[in-house]
Amino acid sequence: MPEVDEESETRSTREPEFQVIVWDDPVNLMPYVTHVFQQVFGWSRDKAQRHMLEVHEQGRSVVVRESFEKAEFYVHALQKYSLTATLELAS
Amino acid sequence: MKLHLQDEEGASWLLSPGERNLLLTLFSRPTEPRQPARLSRDSEALEARCQADLAGELEQHRVALRSRLVALLGAARPFGSAEGEGAGWLLRLTVEDREGFLQALNELRLGAWEQLGRPHPPEVPPDLADNAPDILHWWTLEIASRFQGRLLSAVDPE
């Protein structure tokens, strides 16, 4: 199962949620993806690396669950770094 | 490209004359056409809701980034014993500029990769001829990767 933050899980009881997914691709370098996660989400290096490896090994990682506006903001931020990121309705 | 000084607001980087010229050349070229980024894979409704905004925003962002980087490289200060005669250049990047630099380098990598037909893995073929029609794209992919690696290894040392 993809890792999801506890804080985001709590929010899921309050409002409709969207999840931001980062997908694996063969071209973005692993240190770059780790760096982008640190910059966009303010994560520690360890956490950023865990999600990067999840993308690499499982093909995708759910990085946040948020309201539409916030999720859209994160997708745009990730795509500015040319990561393959999409926004989906949380199931 | 070497890290010279780093502080809370950013860092100064030493560029050789060749590196500065190379970066100016890379960032001055027109952008390669990119496949449009998708907002959603599962929902057509979501995709339609924001696709136009996303495509426009990303394109504006790319153009502005390159313009900013060309201006920064143009404003780099001469550095070294023979100041002004090509000993080297000191490039000052704020944290925001550094991130823009990384994004622009990655944009170059992905544009070249797409032009090459999205090879997997994206590695230069060992038998690539000097006059191969796609050598410029391989060159761009490799050079941008090297600069990206230098920036990242200084910013996020292992």
gemmi code that builds the backbone of each chain (N, CA, C; Angstrom):
import gemmi

chains = {
    "A": [
        ("MET", (0.837, -1.197, 0.000), (0.000, 0.000, 0.000), (0.877, 1.255, 0.000)),
        ("PRO", (0.547, 2.235, -0.825), (1.324, 3.480, -0.788), (1.205, 4.162, 0.569)),
        ("GLU", (2.272, 4.785, 0.958), (2.273, 5.478, 2.248), (1.495, 6.784, 2.138)),
        ("VAL", (0.683, 7.061, 3.126), (-0.064, 8.329, 3.157), (0.148, 8.943, 4.532)),
        ("ASP", (0.306, 10.236, 4.568), (0.564, 10.907, 5.844), (-0.624, 10.788, 6.791)),
        ("GLU", (-0.326, 10.654, 8.093), (-1.402, 10.558, 9.086), (-2.259, 11.815, 9.077)),
        ("GLU", (-1.601, 12.966, 8.915), (-2.339, 14.223, 8.922), (-3.366, 14.250, 7.790)),
        ("SER", (-2.958, 13.751, 6.631), (-3.864, 13.729, 5.497), (-4.997, 12.749, 5.734)),
        ("GLU", (-4.706, 11.620, 6.402), (-5.749, 10.649, 6.695), (-6.832, 11.276, 7.571)),
        ("THR", (-6.401, 12.080, 8.561), (-7.357, 12.714, 9.455), (-8.270, 13.656, 8.686)),
        ("ARG", (-7.680, 14.389, 7.751), (-8.469, 15.342, 6.994), (-9.516, 14.664, 6.120)),
        ("SER", (-9.279, 13.372, 5.785), (-10.185, 12.711, 4.850), (-11.588, 12.566, 5.427)),
        ("THR", (-11.723, 12.661, 6.755), (-13.045, 12.544, 7.362), (-13.820, 13.848, 7.253)),
        ("ARG", (-13.157, 14.931, 6.876), (-13.809, 16.234, 6.927), (-14.217, 16.778, 5.559)),
        ("GLU", (-13.527, 16.461, 4.532), (-13.794, 17.120, 3.262), (-13.490, 16.175, 2.103)),
        ("PRO", (-14.140, 16.445, 0.959), (-13.847, 15.628, -0.213), (-12.359, 15.700, -0.513)),
        ("GLU", (-11.804, 14.592, -0.894), (-10.354, 14.580, -1.050), (-9.907, 14.179, -2.425)),
        ("PHE", (-8.804, 14.733, -2.765), (-8.128, 14.375, -3.994), (-6.733, 13.920, -3.617)),
        ("GLN", (-6.221, 12.980, -4.370), (-4.864, 12.539, -4.088), (-3.937, 12.937, -5.225)),
        ("VAL", (-2.750, 13.310, -4.836), (-1.724, 13.631, -5.823), (-0.830, 12.410, -5.955)),
        ("ILE", (-0.693, 11.936, -7.178), (0.104, 10.742, -7.438), (1.301, 11.127, -8.297)),
        ("VAL", (2.462, 10.655, -7.902), (3.653, 10.805, -8.742), (3.946, 9.445, -9.365)),
        ("TRP", (4.110, 9.448, -10.680), (4.293, 8.216, -11.451), (5.747, 8.048, -11.857)),
        ("ASP", (6.120, 6.786, -11.970), (7.492, 6.476, -12.391), (7.688, 6.835, -13.864)),
        ("ASP", (8.876, 7.258, -14.192), (9.250, 7.427, -15.592), (10.732, 7.089, -15.681)),
        ("PRO", (11.216, 6.802, -16.879), (12.616, 6.358, -16.968), (13.628, 7.489, -17.031)),
        ("VAL", (13.166, 8.723, -17.013), (14.102, 9.805, -17.333), (14.467, 10.692, -16.145)),
        ("ASN", (13.551, 10.902, -15.205), (13.899, 11.754, -14.065), (14.847, 11.006, -13.130)),
        ("LEU", (15.929, 11.657, -12.770), (16.960, 11.014, -11.951), (16.509, 10.922, -10.492)),
        ("MET", (16.908, 9.839, -9.831), (16.425, 9.603, -8.465), (16.803, 10.726, -7.485)),
        ("PRO", (18.046, 11.220, -7.508), (18.362, 12.333, -6.588), (17.528, 13.583, -6.882)),
        ("TYR", (17.208, 13.768, -8.152), (16.389, 14.925, -8.523), (14.986, 14.790, -7.944)),
        ("VAL", (14.396, 13.610, -8.065), (13.040, 13.398, -7.536), (13.030, 13.606, -6.023)),
        ("THR", (14.045, 13.078, -5.348), (14.141, 13.275, -3.894), (14.213, 14.764, -3.564)),
        ("HIS", (15.036, 15.478, -4.299), (15.186, 16.915, -4.064), (13.853, 17.639, -4.282)),
        ("VAL", (13.153, 17.281, -5.328), (11.885, 17.955, -5.627), (10.885, 17.718, -4.494)),
        ("PHE", (10.804, 16.502, -3.989), (9.879, 16.230, -2.882), (10.232, 17.073, -1.654)),
        ("GLN", (11.508, 17.216, -1.401), (11.921, 18.040, -0.256), (11.502, 19.491, -0.451)),
        ("GLN", (11.680, 19.977, -1.661), (11.372, 21.381, -1.930), (9.876, 21.653, -1.940)),
        ("VAL", (9.127, 20.795, -2.608), (7.695, 21.063, -2.791), (6.916, 20.818, -1.507)),
        ("PHE", (7.267, 19.759, -0.777), (6.485, 19.401, 0.415), (7.189, 19.759, 1.726)),
        ("GLY", (8.439, 20.176, 1.648), (9.182, 20.484, 2.859), (9.513, 19.248, 3.673)),
        ("TRP", (9.601, 18.115, 3.030), (9.872, 16.859, 3.735), (11.341, 16.717, 4.096)),
        ("SER", (11.587, 15.852, 5.079), (12.962, 15.466, 5.397), (13.506, 14.647, 4.230)),
        ("ARG", (14.801, 14.525, 4.206), (15.416, 13.738, 3.138), (14.961, 12.274, 3.196)),
        ("ASP", (14.868, 11.728, 4.425), (14.453, 10.318, 4.562), (13.063, 10.096, 3.982)),
        ("LYS", (12.151, 10.971, 4.331), (10.780, 10.814, 3.849), (10.720, 10.987, 2.329)),
        ("ALA", (11.447, 11.971, 1.843), (11.459, 12.201, 0.398), (12.030, 10.984, -0.331)),
        ("GLN", (13.063, 10.384, 0.245), (13.670, 9.205, -0.386), (12.715, 8.010, -0.361)),
        ("ARG", (11.971, 7.865, 0.740), (11.004, 6.753, 0.815), (9.979, 6.862, -0.307)),
        ("HIS", (9.471, 8.064, -0.500), (8.468, 8.236, -1.566), (9.104, 8.084, -2.957)),
        ("MET", (10.321, 8.576, -3.094), (11.003, 8.413, -4.389), (11.173, 6.932, -4.705)),
        ("LEU", (11.575, 6.146, -3.697), (11.770, 4.707, -3.929), (10.443, 4.007, -4.207)),
        ("GLU", (9.386, 4.482, -3.561), (8.071, 3.903, -3.828), (7.684, 4.145, -5.300)),
        ("VAL", (7.943, 5.352, -5.780), (7.689, 5.647, -7.187), (8.505, 4.703, -8.064)),
        ("HIS", (9.768, 4.570, -7.723), (10.693, 3.785, -8.551), (10.329, 2.296, -8.549)),
        ("GLU", (9.990, 1.782, -7.373), (9.788, 0.332, -7.249), (8.348, -0.102, -7.504)),
        ("GLN", (7.389, 0.758, -7.169), (5.988, 0.357, -7.327), (5.294, 1.086, -8.487)),
        ("GLY", (6.014, 1.983, -9.108), (5.450, 2.654, -10.273), (4.703, 3.927, -9.949)),
        ("ARG", (4.378, 4.139, -8.686), (3.659, 5.359, -8.303), (3.698, 5.532, -6.788)),
        ("SER", (3.459, 6.734, -6.373), (3.346, 7.004, -4.935), (2.290, 8.079, -4.731)),
        ("VAL", (1.390, 7.829, -3.787), (0.445, 8.875, -3.390), (1.198, 9.784, -2.428)),
        ("VAL", (1.388, 11.015, -2.823), (2.233, 11.891, -2.013), (1.440, 12.777, -1.062)),
        ("VAL", (0.243, 13.175, -1.445), (-0.624, 13.910, -0.513), (-2.089, 13.632, -0.841)),
        ("ARG", (-2.938, 13.814, 0.170), (-4.393, 13.850, -0.023), (-4.842, 15.215, 0.464)),
        ("GLU", (-5.545, 15.913, -0.405), (-5.892, 17.295, -0.063), (-7.209, 17.693, -0.724)),
        ("SER", (-7.669, 18.898, -0.415), (-8.801, 19.481, -1.139), (-8.379, 19.682, -2.596)),
        ("PHE", (-9.353, 19.908, -3.458), (-9.028, 20.064, -4.878), (-8.012, 21.172, -5.104)),
        ("GLU", (-8.256, 22.313, -4.482), (-7.389, 23.466, -4.750), (-5.942, 23.191, -4.326)),
        ("LYS", (-5.803, 22.592, -3.149), (-4.431, 22.339, -2.686), (-3.772, 21.250, -3.523)),
        ("ALA", (-4.549, 20.227, -3.842), (-3.983, 19.138, -4.652), (-3.566, 19.658, -6.028)),
        ("GLU", (-4.390, 20.515, -6.591), (-4.064, 21.098, -7.895), (-2.786, 21.936, -7.803)),
        ("PHE", (-2.670, 22.674, -6.717), (-1.463, 23.476, -6.508), (-0.215, 22.584, -6.499)),
        ("TYR", (-0.301, 21.455, -5.787), (0.855, 20.567, -5.709), (1.165, 19.926, -7.063)),
        ("VAL", (0.123, 19.559, -7.806), (0.370, 18.972, -9.129), (1.090, 19.978, -10.022)),
        ("HIS", (0.618, 21.211, -9.988), (1.281, 22.237, -10.802), (2.741, 22.420, -10.357)),
        ("ALA", (2.964, 22.436, -9.062), (4.327, 22.618, -8.552), (5.225, 21.465, -9.010)),
        ("LEU", (4.709, 20.239, -8.932), (5.513, 19.073, -9.339), (5.752, 19.076, -10.846)),
        ("GLN", (4.768, 19.510, -11.592), (4.934, 19.514, -13.048), (5.864, 20.627, -13.511)),
        ("LYS", (6.004, 21.667, -12.711), (7.008, 22.682, -13.053), (8.414, 22.075, -12.992)),
        ("TYR", (8.569, 21.053, -12.160), (9.848, 20.336, -12.100), (9.880, 19.191, -13.119)),
        ("SER", (8.833, 19.088, -13.940), (8.718, 18.041, -14.964), (8.572, 16.639, -14.377)),
        ("LEU", (8.077, 16.525, -13.165), (7.720, 15.192, -12.673), (6.363, 14.813, -13.257)),
        ("THR", (6.127, 13.500, -13.384), (4.852, 13.030, -13.888), (3.904, 12.898, -12.701)),
        ("ALA", (3.106, 13.934, -12.506), (2.213, 13.985, -11.342), (0.793, 14.226, -11.817)),
        ("THR", (-0.151, 13.528, -11.204), (-1.563, 13.734, -11.546), (-2.409, 13.855, -10.279)),
        ("LEU", (-3.613, 14.284, -10.532), (-4.580, 14.530, -9.460), (-5.740, 13.559, -9.678)),
        ("GLU", (-6.091, 12.777, -8.649), (-7.193, 11.827, -8.799), (-8.108, 11.945, -7.586)),
        ("LEU", (-9.362, 11.588, -7.807), (-10.289, 11.535, -6.672), (-9.865, 10.406, -5.755)),
        ("ALA", (-9.758, 10.701, -4.463), (-9.378, 9.647, -3.517), (-10.520, 8.653, -3.402)),
        ("SER", (-10.198, 7.377, -3.442), (-11.269, 6.375, -3.381), (-11.603, 6.052, -1.928)),
    ],
    "B": [
        ("MET", (31.403, 23.583, -13.158), (30.537, 24.342, -12.248), (30.818, 23.877, -10.829)),
        ("LYS", (31.291, 24.785, -10.005), (31.642, 24.416, -8.627), (31.015, 25.399, -7.643)),
        ("LEU", (30.619, 24.865, -6.508), (30.079, 25.720, -5.459), (31.213, 26.565, -4.884)),
        ("HIS", (30.998, 27.878, -4.826), (32.033, 28.782, -4.311), (31.705, 29.178, -2.877)),
        ("LEU", (30.540, 29.731, -2.679), (30.112, 30.151, -1.340), (28.624, 29.876, -1.189)),
        ("GLN", (28.227, 29.492, -0.003), (26.805, 29.230, 0.222), (26.364, 29.953, 1.495)),
        ("ASP", (25.205, 30.580, 1.441), (24.649, 31.200, 2.644), (23.148, 30.939, 2.678)),
        ("GLU", (22.453, 31.584, 3.611), (21.029, 31.285, 3.780), (20.197, 31.702, 2.582)),
        ("GLU", (20.650, 32.710, 1.875), (19.841, 33.238, 0.765), (20.155, 32.601, -0.577)),
        ("GLY", (21.242, 31.877, -0.629), (21.592, 31.258, -1.900), (23.046, 30.867, -1.949)),
        ("ALA", (23.621, 30.914, -3.150), (25.006, 30.478, -3.291), (25.630, 31.120, -4.517)),
        ("SER", (26.961, 31.171, -4.479), (27.726, 31.621, -5.639), (28.405, 30.401, -6.255)),
        ("TRP", (28.374, 30.337, -7.562), (28.918, 29.195, -8.285), (29.985, 29.671, -9.245)),
        ("LEU", (31.056, 28.911, -9.336), (32.114, 29.229, -10.287), (31.874, 28.480, -11.585)),
        ("LEU", (31.855, 29.230, -12.654), (31.691, 28.623, -13.981), (32.939, 28.892, -14.802)),
        ("SER", (33.387, 27.909, -15.529), (34.459, 28.171, -16.489), (33.831, 28.927, -17.664)),
        ("PRO", (34.646, 29.600, -18.476), (34.074, 30.301, -19.647), (33.303, 29.350, -20.547)),
        ("GLY", (33.828, 28.143, -20.714), (33.137, 27.174, -21.563), (31.785, 26.794, -21.000)),
        ("GLU", (31.733, 26.612, -19.673), (30.458, 26.235, -19.046), (29.431, 27.353, -19.197)),
        ("ARG", (29.883, 28.584, -18.995), (28.939, 29.704, -19.121), (28.403, 29.782, -20.548)),
        ("ASN", (29.289, 29.647, -21.519), (28.842, 29.700, -22.918), (27.879, 28.561, -23.240)),
        ("LEU", (28.194, 27.390, -22.700), (27.350, 26.220, -22.945), (25.946, 26.443, -22.390)),
        ("LEU", (25.886, 26.957, -21.171), (24.579, 27.195, -20.549), (23.807, 28.281, -21.290)),
        ("LEU", (24.518, 29.331, -21.693), (23.837, 30.379, -22.463), (23.277, 29.820, -23.763)),
        ("THR", (24.045, 28.951, -24.393), (23.569, 28.331, -25.640), (22.337, 27.465, -25.378)),
        ("LEU", (22.424, 26.644, -24.325), (21.305, 25.740, -24.028), (20.030, 26.510, -23.711)),
        ("PHE", (20.159, 27.551, -22.900), (18.951, 28.257, -22.458), (18.458, 29.274, -23.489)),
        ("SER", (19.270, 29.578, -24.484), (18.844, 30.538, -25.508), (18.125, 29.853, -26.662)),
        ("ARG", (18.289, 28.531, -26.751), (17.636, 27.823, -27.859), (16.132, 27.753, -27.623)),
        ("PRO", (15.366, 27.691, -28.712), (13.913, 27.525, -28.514), (13.626, 26.224, -27.783)),
        ("THR", (12.568, 26.222, -27.011), (12.219, 24.999, -26.281), (11.763, 23.927, -27.263)),
        ("GLU", (12.090, 22.687, -26.932), (11.600, 21.567, -27.727), (10.111, 21.398, -27.431)),
        ("PRO", (9.329, 21.032, -28.443), (7.915, 20.781, -28.145), (7.782, 19.607, -27.187)),
        ("ARG", (6.956, 19.771, -26.184), (6.774, 18.704, -25.184), (5.365, 18.158, -25.283)),
        ("GLN", (5.233, 16.885, -24.961), (3.890, 16.333, -24.855), (3.183, 17.048, -23.703)),
        ("PRO", (1.913, 17.411, -23.888), (1.242, 18.146, -22.813), (1.172, 17.320, -21.531)),
        ("ALA", (1.418, 17.998, -20.424), (1.303, 17.320, -19.129), (-0.171, 17.063, -18.854)),
        ("ARG", (-0.453, 15.912, -18.255), (-1.841, 15.591, -17.935), (-2.108, 15.909, -16.476)),
        ("LEU", (-3.317, 16.337, -16.227), (-3.668, 16.624, -14.839), (-4.197, 15.375, -14.150)),
        ("SER", (-4.909, 14.535, -14.896), (-5.510, 13.343, -14.288), (-5.432, 12.182, -15.266)),
        ("ARG", (-5.240, 10.983, -14.744), (-5.264, 9.791, -15.594), (-6.600, 9.071, -15.496)),
        ("ASP", (-7.287, 9.268, -14.377), (-8.513, 8.502, -14.133), (-9.775, 9.239, -14.539)),
        ("SER", (-9.745, 10.554, -14.494), (-10.980, 11.298, -14.629), (-10.926, 12.278, -15.799)),
        ("GLU", (-11.743, 12.050, -16.808), (-11.786, 12.987, -17.935), (-12.349, 14.332, -17.492)),
        ("ALA", (-13.275, 14.279, -16.555), (-13.874, 15.527, -16.075), (-12.816, 16.397, -15.386)),
        ("LEU", (-12.010, 15.756, -14.563), (-10.941, 16.497, -13.893), (-9.951, 17.029, -14.921)),
        ("GLU", (-9.629, 16.188, -15.876), (-8.662, 16.572, -16.903), (-9.161, 17.814, -17.647)),
        ("ALA", (-10.430, 17.780, -18.033), (-10.989, 18.902, -18.787), (-11.063, 20.161, -17.936)),
        ("ARG", (-11.294, 19.979, -16.654), (-11.497, 21.124, -15.759), (-10.270, 22.033, -15.703)),
        ("CYS", (-9.114, 21.433, -15.780), (-7.912, 22.239, -15.544), (-6.855, 22.163, -16.630)),
        ("GLN", (-7.069, 21.365, -17.660), (-5.999, 21.139, -18.613), (-5.519, 22.430, -19.283)),
        ("ALA", (-6.454, 23.254, -19.691), (-6.060, 24.481, -20.394), (-5.219, 25.374, -19.492)),
        ("ASP", (-5.658, 25.507, -18.256), (-4.909, 26.339, -17.305), (-3.502, 25.797, -17.108)),
        ("LEU", (-3.410, 24.477, -16.963), (-2.116, 23.859, -16.675), (-1.140, 24.053, -17.830)),
        ("ALA", (-1.614, 23.767, -19.042), (-0.726, 23.876, -20.205), (-0.211, 25.305, -20.351)),
        ("GLY", (-1.104, 26.268, -20.208), (-0.699, 27.662, -20.352), (0.267, 28.083, -19.265)),
        ("GLU", (-0.022, 27.665, -18.048), (0.831, 28.047, -16.921), (2.234, 27.460, -17.076)),
        ("LEU", (2.296, 26.196, -17.490), (3.603, 25.557, -17.640), (4.419, 26.216, -18.750)),
        ("GLU", (3.779, 26.543, -19.841), (4.518, 27.159, -20.941), (5.045, 28.536, -20.542)),
        ("GLN", (4.189, 29.321, -19.902), (4.639, 30.643, -19.431), (5.809, 30.505, -18.460)),
        ("HIS", (5.704, 29.524, -17.598), (6.740, 29.286, -16.597), (8.070, 28.945, -17.276)),
        ("ARG", (8.019, 28.063, -18.292), (9.242, 27.643, -18.986), (9.921, 28.830, -19.670)),
        ("VAL", (9.141, 29.637, -20.338), (9.704, 30.774, -21.065), (10.322, 31.769, -20.081)),
        ("ALA", (9.604, 32.030, -18.998), (10.106, 32.988, -18.005), (11.380, 32.476, -17.343)),
        ("LEU", (11.434, 31.179, -17.066), (12.620, 30.603, -16.437), (13.854, 30.780, -17.302)),
        ("ARG", (13.711, 30.419, -18.558), (14.872, 30.511, -19.454), (15.338, 31.948, -19.603)),
        ("SER", (14.389, 32.843, -19.713), (14.738, 34.251, -19.853), (15.503, 34.724, -18.610)),
        ("ARG", (15.013, 34.320, -17.454), (15.662, 34.703, -16.195), (17.088, 34.137, -16.118)),
        ("LEU", (17.253, 32.892, -16.532), (18.568, 32.261, -16.437), (19.564, 32.880, -17.423)),
        ("VAL", (19.086, 33.209, -18.609), (19.971, 33.869, -19.571), (20.419, 35.221, -19.006)),
        ("ALA", (19.492, 35.924, -18.366), (19.847, 37.221, -17.764), (20.856, 37.027, -16.632)),
        ("LEU", (20.654, 36.020, -15.811), (21.581, 35.762, -14.698), (22.972, 35.402, -15.213)),
        ("LEU", (23.009, 34.558, -16.221), (24.310, 34.161, -16.784), (24.997, 35.358, -17.424)),
        ("GLY", (24.207, 36.217, -18.048), (24.773, 37.421, -18.650), (25.322, 38.377, -17.611)),
        ("ALA", (24.748, 38.321, -16.408), (25.169, 39.229, -15.336), (26.249, 38.619, -14.452)),
        ("ALA", (26.704, 37.403, -14.785), (27.753, 36.767, -13.970), (29.001, 37.645, -13.961)),
        ("ARG", (29.691, 37.666, -12.797), (30.878, 38.521, -12.661), (32.137, 37.750, -13.042)),
        ("PRO", (33.061, 38.431, -13.704), (34.347, 37.773, -13.974), (35.025, 37.387, -12.673)),
        ("PHE", (35.750, 36.305, -12.694), (36.391, 35.813, -11.483), (37.752, 35.227, -11.846)),
        ("GLY", (38.738, 35.461, -10.964), (40.029, 34.810, -11.176), (41.137, 35.808, -11.367)),
        ("SER", (42.328, 35.288, -11.617), (43.504, 36.141, -11.665), (43.495, 37.069, -12.886)),
        ("ALA", (42.911, 36.590, -13.981), (42.854, 37.439, -15.181), (41.425, 37.922, -15.363)),
        ("GLU", (40.967, 38.733, -14.414), (39.566, 39.146, -14.423), (39.167, 39.747, -15.762)),
        ("GLY", (38.044, 39.308, -16.247), (37.537, 39.860, -17.492), (38.118, 39.203, -18.729)),
        ("GLU", (39.073, 38.325, -18.544), (39.697, 37.705, -19.715), (39.468, 36.200, -19.724)),
        ("GLY", (38.362, 35.787, -19.115), (37.969, 34.403, -19.292), (38.495, 33.425, -18.273)),
        ("ALA", (39.002, 33.898, -17.130), (39.460, 32.957, -16.119), (38.274, 32.189, -15.550)),
        ("GLY", (37.156, 32.829, -15.476), (35.966, 32.170, -14.942), (34.895, 33.194, -14.624)),
        ("TRP", (33.753, 32.683, -14.205), (32.622, 33.560, -13.933), (31.972, 33.148, -12.630)),
        ("LEU", (31.541, 34.148, -11.881), (30.880, 33.905, -10.611), (29.381, 34.154, -10.805)),
        ("LEU", (28.622, 33.095, -10.628), (27.173, 33.177, -10.840), (26.481, 33.109, -9.487)),
        ("ARG", (25.706, 34.143, -9.181), (24.986, 34.181, -7.912), (23.561, 33.668, -8.148)),
        ("LEU", (23.170, 32.664, -7.382), (21.813, 32.125, -7.495), (21.137, 32.162, -6.130)),
        ("THR", (19.990, 32.809, -6.056), (19.178, 32.682, -4.846), (18.635, 31.254, -4.810)),
        ("VAL", (18.026, 30.882, -3.701), (17.435, 29.541, -3.617), (16.371, 29.383, -4.712)),
        ("GLU", (15.588, 30.428, -4.923), (14.545, 30.356, -5.955), (15.169, 30.205, -7.351)),
        ("ASP", (16.245, 30.957, -7.600), (16.924, 30.836, -8.892), (17.524, 29.444, -9.073)),
        ("ARG", (18.058, 28.899, -8.002), (18.637, 27.546, -8.084), (17.565, 26.534, -8.471)),
        ("GLU", (16.406, 26.672, -7.863), (15.327, 25.743, -8.203), (14.895, 25.939, -9.654)),
        ("GLY", (14.859, 27.196, -10.090), (14.541, 27.462, -11.490), (15.582, 26.868, -12.428)),
        ("PHE", (16.831, 26.934, -12.012), (17.932, 26.365, -12.786), (17.725, 24.848, -12.938)),
        ("LEU", (17.420, 24.201, -11.821), (17.191, 22.750, -11.856), (15.996, 22.409, -12.748)),
        ("GLN", (14.940, 23.198, -12.636), (13.748, 22.937, -13.460), (14.072, 23.108, -14.945)),
        ("ALA", (14.812, 24.164, -15.266), (15.124, 24.424, -16.676), (16.036, 23.340, -17.245)),
        ("LEU", (16.993, 22.874, -16.432), (17.858, 21.781, -16.892), (17.043, 20.510, -17.122)),
        ("ASN", (16.103, 20.256, -16.220), (15.294, 19.057, -16.389), (14.368, 19.170, -17.600)),
        ("GLU", (13.905, 20.378, -17.826), (13.073, 20.621, -19.007), (13.873, 20.320, -20.285)),
        ("LEU", (15.137, 20.722, -20.289), (16.001, 20.406, -21.434), (16.156, 18.901, -21.584)),
        ("ARG", (16.363, 18.217, -20.456), (16.544, 16.756, -20.488), (15.296, 16.092, -21.062)),
        ("LEU", (14.145, 16.484, -20.548), (12.926, 15.821, -20.989), (12.564, 16.154, -22.429)),
        ("GLY", (12.834, 17.408, -22.827), (12.582, 17.772, -24.219), (13.436, 16.942, -25.168)),
        ("ALA", (14.722, 16.775, -24.809), (15.625, 15.972, -25.648), (15.194, 14.506, -25.649)),
        ("TRP", (14.813, 14.023, -24.493), (14.399, 12.618, -24.366), (13.163, 12.338, -25.222)),
        ("GLU", (12.232, 13.258, -25.203), (11.028, 13.068, -26.027), (11.387, 13.109, -27.510)),
        ("GLN", (12.290, 14.011, -27.898), (12.709, 14.076, -29.294), (13.419, 12.798, -29.739)),
        ("LEU", (14.030, 12.121, -28.778), (14.737, 10.865, -29.085), (13.783, 9.664, -29.121)),
        ("GLY", (12.511, 9.908, -28.868), (11.551, 8.814, -28.886), (11.403, 8.119, -27.544)),
        ("ARG", (11.724, 8.797, -26.466), (11.585, 8.291, -25.104), (12.332, 6.975, -24.889)),
        ("PRO", (13.629, 6.925, -25.164), (14.378, 5.673, -24.967), (14.387, 5.240, -23.499)),
        ("HIS", (14.312, 3.946, -23.291), (14.289, 3.399, -21.937), (15.273, 2.243, -21.874)),
        ("PRO", (16.401, 2.374, -21.179), (16.832, 3.524, -20.382), (17.356, 4.655, -21.274)),
        ("PRO", (17.348, 5.878, -20.738), (17.807, 7.021, -21.537), (19.330, 7.140, -21.540)),
        ("GLU", (19.995, 6.149, -22.104), (21.466, 6.133, -22.102), (21.986, 6.210, -23.533)),
        ("VAL", (23.061, 6.962, -23.678), (23.645, 7.137, -25.005), (24.064, 5.776, -25.564)),
        ("PRO", (23.618, 5.421, -26.771), (24.036, 4.140, -27.357), (25.553, 4.112, -27.524)),
        ("PRO", (26.204, 3.012, -27.152), (27.678, 2.966, -27.240), (28.194, 3.128, -28.660)),
        ("ASP", (27.367, 2.797, -29.652), (27.821, 2.873, -31.043), (27.290, 4.126, -31.752)),
        ("LEU", (26.923, 5.148, -30.974), (26.377, 6.372, -31.573), (27.437, 7.051, -32.449)),
        ("ALA", (27.105, 7.257, -33.702), (28.066, 7.884, -34.625), (28.105, 9.390, -34.408)),
        ("ASP", (29.281, 9.996, -34.684), (29.433, 11.446, -34.509), (28.465, 12.233, -35.370)),
        ("ASN", (28.069, 11.653, -36.478), (27.172, 12.385, -37.386), (25.737, 11.865, -37.332)),
        ("ALA", (25.407, 11.179, -36.250), (24.030, 10.672, -36.116), (23.062, 11.842, -36.090)),
        ("PRO", (21.905, 11.693, -36.744), (20.976, 12.837, -36.833), (20.454, 13.294, -35.468)),
        ("ASP", (20.448, 12.391, -34.497), (19.898, 12.788, -33.194), (20.983, 13.093, -32.160)),
        ("ILE", (22.197, 13.311, -32.626), (23.291, 13.486, -31.659), (23.102, 14.741, -30.807)),
        ("LEU", (22.487, 15.778, -31.378), (22.282, 17.010, -30.606), (21.374, 16.741, -29.400)),
        ("HIS", (20.371, 15.895, -29.585), (19.474, 15.581, -28.471), (20.197, 14.761, -27.394)),
        ("TRP", (21.024, 13.793, -27.837), (21.806, 13.027, -26.851), (22.755, 13.943, -26.098)),
        ("TRP", (23.362, 14.857, -26.834), (24.301, 15.803, -26.237), (23.582, 16.659, -25.197)),
        ("THR", (22.411, 17.169, -25.573), (21.643, 18.010, -24.635), (21.278, 17.219, -23.381)),
        ("LEU", (20.824, 15.986, -23.572), (20.437, 15.135, -22.439), (21.619, 14.926, -21.489)),
        ("GLU", (22.778, 14.636, -22.055), (23.960, 14.359, -21.239), (24.467, 15.609, -20.521)),
        ("ILE", (24.570, 16.712, -21.269), (25.115, 17.941, -20.673), (24.189, 18.456, -19.568)),
        ("ALA", (22.887, 18.471, -19.849), (21.948, 18.958, -18.828), (21.986, 18.058, -17.600)),
        ("SER", (22.149, 16.753, -17.795), (22.240, 15.827, -16.654), (23.474, 16.132, -15.808)),
        ("ARG", (24.561, 16.437, -16.475), (25.797, 16.718, -15.713), (25.661, 17.982, -14.864)),
        ("PHE", (25.114, 19.029, -15.466), (24.925, 20.257, -14.683), (23.940, 20.013, -13.544)),
        ("GLN", (22.898, 19.279, -13.832), (21.911, 18.981, -12.788), (22.577, 18.200, -11.644)),
        ("GLY", (23.407, 17.238, -12.006), (24.106, 16.440, -10.995), (25.031, 17.295, -10.138)),
        ("ARG", (25.701, 18.244, -10.760), (26.622, 19.100, -9.983), (25.854, 19.975, -9.001)),
        ("LEU", (24.765, 20.526, -9.462), (23.951, 21.354, -8.560), (23.430, 20.517, -7.395)),
        ("LEU", (22.899, 19.342, -7.702), (22.297, 18.521, -6.649), (23.335, 17.992, -5.675)),
        ("SER", (24.498, 17.616, -6.177), (25.501, 17.056, -5.258), (26.023, 18.121, -4.300)),
        ("ALA", (25.972, 19.396, -4.717), (26.393, 20.466, -3.807), (25.280, 20.838, -2.836)),
        ("VAL", (24.046, 20.780, -3.303), (22.905, 21.206, -2.484), (22.474, 20.098, -1.519)),
        ("ASP", (22.467, 18.869, -2.011), (22.035, 17.714, -1.208), (23.159, 16.693, -1.105)),
        ("PRO", (24.275, 17.036, -0.442), (25.386, 16.074, -0.388), (24.956, 14.798, 0.330)),
        ("GLU", (25.494, 13.676, -0.112), (25.140, 12.383, 0.505), (25.614, 12.347, 1.951)),
    ],
}
model = gemmi.Model(1)
for chain_id, residues in chains.items():
    chain = gemmi.Chain(chain_id)
    for i, (resn, *xyz) in enumerate(residues, 1):
        res = gemmi.Residue()
        res.name, res.seqid = resn, gemmi.SeqId(i, " ")
        for name, pos in zip(("N", "CA", "C"), xyz):
            atom = gemmi.Atom()
            atom.name, atom.element = name, gemmi.Element(name[0])
            atom.pos, atom.b_iso = gemmi.Position(*pos), 0.0
            res.add_atom(atom)
        chain.add_residue(res)
    model.add_chain(chain)
structure = gemmi.Structure()
structure.add_model(model)
structure.setup_entities()
